């Protein structure tokens, strides 16, 4: 069984990224609630911006997990850029 310590590496960076991800999810829910309660719908651009930030954070978490477990990046980022 892989320990949490091994999954997250040694630093607080992983936990900071999780906290940032939770913050972006919270922001997304707040935008959704404002959109439901407002007579004028919120522009979808705001949802897209929050989603892009959260996606970037998730990719960094995945890369760091991969590096902590495998000792190297998983290479998905390189494949996606092609």
Beta strands, then each sheet from edge to edge (+ up, - down):
end
